[in-house]
Amino acid sequence: MVHRNAKAPKSRARIIEIKGKLARKGAPDEDIITAFLEKYPDIVRVENDALVRIALKSILNVICNLNVKPEDAQLDLFQGYRLPFTLTVPAHNGKNAGRKVKKNFDAMTKAEVREYIDHNNRPRKQSRRVEEVIRFFNENARNYGDENSTMMQCWKAKQAQTTAR
């Protein structure tokens, strides 16, 4: 079944068909893709723009999950923590309201991080990434700043208090 909002629905349906046949014997991804390209070049031409967007979104998600830093990013922004550089969170205002957006961790507010933790802190979704966000939040943000303070502001407030002692 193809989802009604699916991008490149003909490509998806044909890949499902080819995967079903080739995967019975065992086939690597590349063989399935090659078979699809050979059998359905016309579909690829028609759905090319959608396929490129899907591929770029996939690359973006891989990059975000690997925590690849931009070239000009500071190294170890929050020393002692293995935090993600970006998280995917729901947007609550502006043109992206109701959609998921990528946001730099240091620019996230306490409210956004709490929402991220509440959404992802379930046994089936628990990961080292979520555990580290929770650890950082508990040690550096919970008792510093207000709900609109960013993680960077909370971090600096904690560092200032620690230094003042």
ZIWOWO-V484160 format. One line per field, one symbol per residue. ss: DSSP state (h for helix, s for strand, l for the rest). phi: phi as a letter, one per 20 degrees, with the letter a starting at -180 (. if undefined). psi: psi as a letter, one per 40 degrees, with the letter a starting at -180 (. if undefined). Layout:
ss: ???
phi: ???
psi: ???
This chain:
ss: llllllllhhhhhhhhhhhhhhllllllhhhhhhhhhhhlhhhhhhlhhhhhhhhhhhhhhhhhhhlllllllllllllllllllssssslllhhhlllssssshhhlshhhhhhhhhhhlllllllhhhhhhhhhhhhhhllllllllshhhhhhhhhhhhhhl
phi: .effefelfffgffffffggffffenbfggffffffffecffffffdggffffffffffgfffffelfefgeffflgdfncdeffccecfedbmfegndececfgfefegfffgfffgfdecgfdgbfffgfffffffeccgdcmdfefeffffgffffffffff
psi: hhidehifddddddddddddddedehhidddddddddddfddddddeddddddddddddddddddefhiideiihgdgheigiidiihiiieiaeeheihihhhddeiiddddddddddegiddehiddddddddddddeddehaadeiiddddddddddddde.
